[in-house]
Amino acid sequence: MKVIIIGCGKVGMSLARQLYKEHDLTLIDRRTDRINAVPEDIDAMTIVGDGANVTVQDEAGMSEADLVIAVTDSDELNLLCCLIAQKTAAGCHTIARVRNPVYSQQLPFIKERLGISMTINPEYAAALEVSRLLRFPSAISIETFARGRVELLRFKARPEHGLAGLRLTDLHARFRSDVLVCGIQRGDEVHIPDGQFALQDGDLISLIATPQAAAQFFSAIGLSTNQVKSALLVGGGRMGLYLAQMLLAMKIDVRIIEKDLKRCELLSELLPAASIICGDGTSKELLLSEGLSAAEAFVAMTNLDEENILLSLYAKQHTKGKLITKVTRMDFDNIIDELDIGSVIYPKSITTDYILQYVRSMQNSIGSSVETLYRILDEKAEALEFTIREGCEVAGIPLKDLETRDNLLIGCINRHGKIIVPRGHDTIEVGDTVIVVTTHAGLQDVKDILK
Amino acid sequence: MNRRMCAFIIGWVLRLEAVLMVPAMICAVYYREAAGLSLLWSALICMAAGLVIAWKRPEDTAFYAREGLVTVALSWVVMSVFGSLPFVFSGAIPNPVNALFETVSGFTTTGASILSDVESLPRCILFWRSFTHWIGGMGVLVFLLTLLPLAGGSPMNLMRAESPGPSVGRLLPRVQSTAKILYKIYIGMTLTQFVLLLIARMPAFDAMLLTFGTAGTGGFGVLNDSLGSYTAVQQGIVTVFMILFGVNFSFYFLILAKNAKQAFKIEEIRLYLAIIVICIAAIATNLILTHTDTPLSAMHHAAFQVGSIMTTTGYSTRDFSAWPEFSRTILLLLMMLGACAGSTGGGFKVARLLILFKTVRKEVTLLLHPHSVKRISMDGKPMDGDVIRGTQVFLTVYVLIFLGSFLLISLDGFSTMTNFSAVAATIGNIGPGLDLVGPAANYSFFSVPAKLVLILDMLAGRLELFPLLVLFFRGTWKKF
């Protein structure tokens, strides 16, 4: 496919890195320094110029493009680029990043009447992820498949859970829960385990299960499965606003600490049910007096990554509640993971995931398509959800007879809403959706799981 | 909220209260009264409760605004309940609600009584009754924090909640030394008054108790006719000291710091003295013109009564309830005004009136010159917008509580003036009102629910509404 990315910021570059191997890529940015900073190993055409300029678009070959992704700083420019692309190339798919809450209210209009295929609001997506975590605070991260019927949860094994030394085949007998461990991260290594794999304390375990089975498993190993009741938010930016709205709808007590008085007044107007505190969130005194130790969840999401990380480290000393840290820069994620500060949310990486999901499902060949895609286990593995269409090669064959690739696991079969954790004699049927976990990046079709 | 820390401080308040019962016991030993035993038992119960509640200092000593407000409000309630034990045990006031009313009235320095025959009480019980005025006048928690650094956070949280006035300033850099200097002034003035009354040949017991009542601007007397049967000189001394105790204590601090010039520049004190002089003149004239009294006696009693009501003490030399309507109305208005901020007196406070006047003047200027900019200043310093807003909110809450109580106690079916002045006299911590609750009468005829409403009014008035109001606010009790 021919893909044009307009805007070479963090999200743009991250997308380019994921897409350049399989697609003809063109990068456009207004700033020369950004274009010069594109690494040599990314094999793509680069153009300096305004993405909405017809000359620039001509140069980029807009008329033959299959997909245009506009991720510049400006909502208006993103929308305009997509609109022009829509007119220039018939049948071209367009994705625009739109973050202004005002526009997000008219998303249906943007999609249907303006014909833009997808819009993504990073702050909204990140807030949604946080709210999901607060509903189930024992997990470090939660991804959903099959419209929420299946979840992929990640948690850290600690000595008190009694998982050390346990083989995965014994897991089912021991806890009587229908969960499938689909990935283990131990230090820098990532394993897609088989039944003989033994767990250790400190492992980051990813498992696939229905929400009910997951809840049962978590309570069996002694982790809390209750939704939090109160949350202390530091930073009342866009993400804070979205998050507060979601949490209030979940009947969670919300308190937001925000530095700027004007912003506080606006927040108090938009969120009458939340309590808004105007003050410096990095003041220890203020945090404690506003109930840091009593809060069941603490979310650090100021504009400064360093501040957020320090805040979470400090909060860790004072509360047993759930900690969530927003980090914008993705460069140091492996270091941040070692700090053990609960869940870390990368809005940019969420944006990238959403867009990649769309790209993968766009290139559906006959027979199957990618419904959902998550990069998991430190982005070293992917979890994909495929729909099985008529004429698929793998349909009807018992799983034990399929010659699947190494480091690949069929996690779950969703047959018309019924969730099956697959065993050897189960088959994949037409109409099912299956979830596949693998370290091989770039699976396009369900037939790619075969050797 | 750090409930353990609140309980810990309340426990210490109870221990302190037990110790404060000792002087009354000494009095009992001196007069060889059996009622002293009831004081001993009460003190032991108080101490035991204090020891149990505050056995160990909690590990988390974090203490913030919310804890400060709750601790102060609850301390006063708990203290009143335990303080009423001697009255019940000794049989002086067998009914617990009446005993609580009397104790709250004592600690809040109100001076409203349910007793008709004070003279029949044992002397040690009378001593405890008046001593509660002296304790309550300055505040218990402020006293506690001068002795012990209990709270982990700033003791300012406690001081702000307990001290009267629209804003609490520090006289010295440390809160503790500020509280100490205030107590030194308080004790010094108390001793002076006591000695002066002795010189004026008042019996030592009466002198001591009346001094307690004056210093705390309380109003419990020793005799059934309050101060009516003492000599004019003795009444004069009490008049002067009532007015002195109604003055903002920072005035004395400035005098002690040899800064008399600045002391007399405090606008609040000027207004306070001006109101006193004008009201004395108005009432005296009214009394003379209506031939109620002779000129000299009219001046004397007008001065005593204005001083007594304005400073919210509540002593009386005459039954002012029987005075002409104009004089009665002036006294009723003074009941609602009260003394200076930062004094031992209660009421709405002159400082707040001053702030409201200034706000009104500013608003009127703004009507005439819509674009004019004007900052409200007090004593030559610009006022904080928060203080001005706080004062306006205070007025609103004051009026609402006032009207609510007025409505509730009217269920008892007494006259409007009785009910209105009863609420004014309790929420303003004065004591006697007009008509049925006048200086010659007492509050015993109210029903139990009405008494409870008045008890809450007294506490609300002494604690300046908000700490007590906070107790009824759901968010206060939530963990987060």
Interface residues (C-beta under 8 A of the other chain):
Chain A: K229 S230 L232 D253 R255 S275 L288 S289 G291 S293 A294 A295 E296
Chain B: M1 D60 A62 Y64 A65 R66 G475 K478 K479 F480
